């Protein structure tokens, strides 16, 4: 799938969603802060089921942020189509949703000699 140096060591196996990147980034941030003799309290939260399965909700309902007091909480998600070496910051929710929907498109056929009487669903679809 890729020839990048950090690709999976198992043939035809990869983690294409990038969640391994999320974990690695957080662990590297912790390692860096530890190497700088960070003076403070740092809570690192690894969110389970972050793509539409309610992981954040479960963490909140479990009282995570009461158990581990934080002045600030920052969420991070990789952006495969973003520029390298950039962070995109925003106050409030960002990339906080996964939605699905379905639509039904109904057309109306007509005889080939009278196409103006048809409602072509292809344009809407």
KABELCOR-V549325 format. One record per residue. RES is the residue in one letter. SS is DSSP state (h for helix, s for strand, l for the rest). PHI is phi in whole degrees, 0 to 359 (NA if undefined). D_FIRST is the distance of its C-alpha to the first C-alpha in Angstrom with 1 decimal. Layout:
# KABELCOR-V549325
res:RES ss:SS phi:PHI d_first:D_FIRST
res:RES ss:SS phi:PHI d_first:D_FIRST
This chain:
# KABELCOR-V549325
res:X ss:l phi:NA d_first:0.0
res:X ss:l phi:208 d_first:3.8
res:X ss:l phi:246 d_first:7.1
res:X ss:l phi:294 d_first:9.3
res:X ss:l phi:295 d_first:12.1
res:X ss:l phi:260 d_first:12.0
res:X ss:l phi:293 d_first:8.7
res:X ss:l phi:302 d_first:9.6
res:X ss:l phi:276 d_first:11.8
res:X ss:l phi:261 d_first:11.3
res:X ss:l phi:300 d_first:9.2
res:X ss:l phi:61 d_first:7.2
res:X ss:l phi:232 d_first:8.7
res:X ss:l phi:204 d_first:8.1
res:X ss:l phi:250 d_first:10.8
res:X ss:l phi:285 d_first:9.6
res:X ss:l phi:283 d_first:13.3
res:X ss:l phi:93 d_first:14.1
res:X ss:h phi:294 d_first:17.0
res:X ss:h phi:296 d_first:16.2
res:X ss:h phi:293 d_first:16.7
res:X ss:h phi:300 d_first:20.0
res:X ss:h phi:297 d_first:21.2
res:X ss:h phi:299 d_first:20.3
res:X ss:h phi:298 d_first:22.1
res:X ss:h phi:292 d_first:25.1
res:X ss:h phi:295 d_first:25.4
res:X ss:h phi:292 d_first:25.2
res:X ss:h phi:298 d_first:27.8
res:X ss:h phi:297 d_first:30.0
res:X ss:h phi:298 d_first:29.7
res:X ss:h phi:297 d_first:30.6
res:X ss:h phi:299 d_first:33.6
res:X ss:h phi:296 d_first:34.8
res:X ss:h phi:290 d_first:34.7
res:X ss:l phi:263 d_first:36.9
res:X ss:l phi:54 d_first:39.5
res:X ss:l phi:309 d_first:38.8
res:X ss:l phi:250 d_first:42.2
res:X ss:l phi:168 d_first:41.8
res:X ss:l phi:251 d_first:40.2
res:X ss:l phi:234 d_first:36.6
res:X ss:l phi:254 d_first:35.1
res:X ss:l phi:250 d_first:31.4
res:X ss:l phi:249 d_first:30.3
res:X ss:l phi:259 d_first:27.0
res:X ss:l phi:275 d_first:27.0
res:X ss:l phi:278 d_first:25.9
res:X ss:l phi:48 d_first:24.9
res:X ss:l phi:279 d_first:24.6
res:X ss:l phi:255 d_first:23.1
res:X ss:l phi:84 d_first:26.2
res:X ss:l phi:256 d_first:27.3
res:X ss:l phi:84 d_first:30.2
res:X ss:h phi:299 d_first:29.1
res:X ss:h phi:295 d_first:31.1
res:X ss:h phi:300 d_first:34.0
res:X ss:h phi:297 d_first:34.1
res:X ss:h phi:296 d_first:34.2
res:X ss:h phi:293 d_first:37.0
res:X ss:h phi:297 d_first:38.9
res:X ss:l phi:283 d_first:38.7
res:X ss:l phi:79 d_first:40.5
res:X ss:h phi:306 d_first:37.9
res:X ss:h phi:280 d_first:39.3
res:X ss:h phi:274 d_first:42.8
res:X ss:h phi:290 d_first:41.9
res:X ss:l phi:233 d_first:40.3
res:X ss:l phi:296 d_first:42.1
res:X ss:l phi:224 d_first:40.2
res:X ss:l phi:285 d_first:41.7
res:X ss:l phi:222 d_first:38.4
res:X ss:l phi:229 d_first:35.1
res:X ss:l phi:244 d_first:32.0
res:X ss:l phi:259 d_first:28.9
res:X ss:l phi:222 d_first:25.5
res:X ss:l phi:220 d_first:22.3
res:X ss:l phi:293 d_first:19.4
res:X ss:l phi:235 d_first:19.2
res:X ss:l phi:304 d_first:15.8
res:X ss:l phi:257 d_first:17.8
res:X ss:l phi:277 d_first:20.6
res:X ss:l phi:285 d_first:21.6
res:X ss:l phi:298 d_first:20.5
res:X ss:l phi:62 d_first:23.3
res:X ss:l phi:232 d_first:25.2
res:X ss:l phi:247 d_first:26.5
res:X ss:l phi:249 d_first:27.8
res:X ss:l phi:246 d_first:30.9
res:X ss:l phi:202 d_first:33.2
res:X ss:l phi:284 d_first:36.1
res:X ss:l phi:91 d_first:35.8
res:X ss:l phi:292 d_first:33.0
res:X ss:l phi:210 d_first:29.7
res:X ss:l phi:54 d_first:26.6
res:X ss:l phi:257 d_first:28.8
res:X ss:l phi:208 d_first:28.2
res:X ss:l phi:224 d_first:26.1
res:X ss:l phi:239 d_first:28.1
res:X ss:l phi:219 d_first:27.9
res:X ss:l phi:204 d_first:30.5
res:X ss:l phi:226 d_first:31.5
res:X ss:l phi:232 d_first:33.8
res:X ss:l phi:244 d_first:35.9
res:X ss:l phi:250 d_first:36.7
res:X ss:l phi:244 d_first:39.9
res:X ss:l phi:246 d_first:41.1
res:X ss:s phi:220 d_first:44.2
res:X ss:l phi:281 d_first:44.4
res:X ss:l phi:207 d_first:47.2
res:X ss:l phi:286 d_first:48.6
res:X ss:h phi:301 d_first:47.2
res:X ss:h phi:277 d_first:50.6
res:X ss:h phi:223 d_first:50.4
res:X ss:h phi:297 d_first:46.9
res:X ss:h phi:293 d_first:48.4
res:X ss:h phi:273 d_first:49.3
res:X ss:l phi:273 d_first:45.6
res:X ss:s phi:244 d_first:43.4
res:X ss:l phi:280 d_first:40.0
res:X ss:l phi:286 d_first:37.4
res:X ss:l phi:298 d_first:34.5
res:X ss:l phi:299 d_first:35.6
res:X ss:l phi:287 d_first:35.4
res:X ss:l phi:290 d_first:32.1
